[in-house]
Amino acid sequence: MTSRAANPAWLFAGLLAVSAVIGSTVGGLERQHPALIPPAAAAVGATAACLLACAAVIPLWRRMDEVARAAHQSAWYWGGSAGSAVAGGLAVYATRETPAHLAALIPTMTVNGAFAAGVVACLLIQVAVYGVGWTVWWLSKR
C-alpha cells in the first residue's frame, strides 16, 4: 500500500486544487477590484494556475501505457492542429468582416473581451477536435 504522499492521484488532485484556488482567487479579485491586481500580476497568476494543472498530469502520464500515450499524442497532433486551423479561419473571418457586422454579433463586448473570447474559443475548438481525434484513433485500432 502506498502512502498518500507517494500516490500520484493525491498529487494530481492536490495540484489541481492549488491551481483552481490560484485561478479563482486571482480571477475573483481582479473582477471585484480591478485596480487591486495589475494586469501583469493577473497574467502571472493565470500562467501559474495553468502550469500547475499541467504539472498535475505528469504522474498520470508516466503511469500510462505506450498505447494510451500514442492515442493522446496522435489526437493532440491531428486534433489540435485541425482545431487550430478552424480557429485560424475564424480569426481571418473576424479580421476581414466589417466591424458593424461583428458588433451586431456581440453587441456588449469590449476589445479586450473579444480578444479573450477568441483565445478561449481557440482553446475550446482545439480540445473539442482533440476529443474527436482521440476517439477516431481508438476506433481505428479496434
Contacts in CASP RR format, 6 or more apart in sequence:
PFRMAT RR
TARGET T0000
AUTHOR 0000-0000-0000
METHOD contacts of the structure
MODEL  1
MTSRAANPAWLFAGLLAVSAVIGSTVGGLERQHPALIPPAAAAVGATAAC
LLACAAVIPLWRRMDEVARAAHQSAWYWGGSAGSAVAGGLAVYATRETPA
HLAALIPTMTVNGAFAAGVVACLLIQVAVYGVGWTVWWLSKR
4 10 0 8 1.000
8 59 0 8 1.000
8 60 0 8 1.000
8 62 0 8 1.000
8 63 0 8 1.000
11 56 0 8 1.000
11 59 0 8 1.000
12 56 0 8 1.000
12 57 0 8 1.000
12 59 0 8 1.000
12 60 0 8 1.000
14 56 0 8 1.000
15 52 0 8 1.000
15 53 0 8 1.000
15 55 0 8 1.000
15 56 0 8 1.000
16 52 0 8 1.000
16 53 0 8 1.000
16 56 0 8 1.000
18 52 0 8 1.000
19 48 0 8 1.000
19 49 0 8 1.000
19 50 0 8 1.000
19 52 0 8 1.000
19 53 0 8 1.000
19 56 0 8 1.000
20 49 0 8 1.000
22 45 0 8 1.000
22 48 0 8 1.000
22 49 0 8 1.000
22 52 0 8 1.000
23 45 0 8 1.000
23 46 0 8 1.000
23 49 0 8 1.000
26 37 0 8 1.000
26 41 0 8 1.000
26 42 0 8 1.000
26 45 0 8 1.000
26 46 0 8 1.000
26 49 0 8 1.000
27 42 0 8 1.000
27 46 0 8 1.000
29 36 0 8 1.000
29 37 0 8 1.000
30 36 0 8 1.000
30 37 0 8 1.000
30 42 0 8 1.000
61 69 0 8 1.000
64 72 0 8 1.000
67 141 0 8 1.000
70 137 0 8 1.000
71 134 0 8 1.000
71 137 0 8 1.000
71 138 0 8 1.000
71 141 0 8 1.000
72 134 0 8 1.000
74 133 0 8 1.000
74 134 0 8 1.000
74 137 0 8 1.000
75 130 0 8 1.000
75 131 0 8 1.000
75 133 0 8 1.000
75 134 0 8 1.000
75 136 0 8 1.000
75 137 0 8 1.000
76 130 0 8 1.000
78 133 0 8 1.000
79 126 0 8 1.000
79 129 0 8 1.000
79 130 0 8 1.000
79 131 0 8 1.000
79 132 0 8 1.000
79 133 0 8 1.000
80 126 0 8 1.000
80 129 0 8 1.000
80 130 0 8 1.000
82 129 0 8 1.000
83 122 0 8 1.000
83 125 0 8 1.000
83 126 0 8 1.000
83 128 0 8 1.000
83 129 0 8 1.000
83 130 0 8 1.000
84 122 0 8 1.000
84 125 0 8 1.000
84 126 0 8 1.000
86 125 0 8 1.000
86 129 0 8 1.000
87 118 0 8 1.000
87 121 0 8 1.000
87 122 0 8 1.000
87 125 0 8 1.000
87 126 0 8 1.000
88 122 0 8 1.000
90 118 0 8 1.000
90 121 0 8 1.000
90 125 0 8 1.000
91 118 0 8 1.000
91 122 0 8 1.000
94 102 0 8 1.000
94 118 0 8 1.000
102 114 0 8 1.000
106 114 0 8 1.000
106 117 0 8 1.000
109 117 0 8 1.000
END
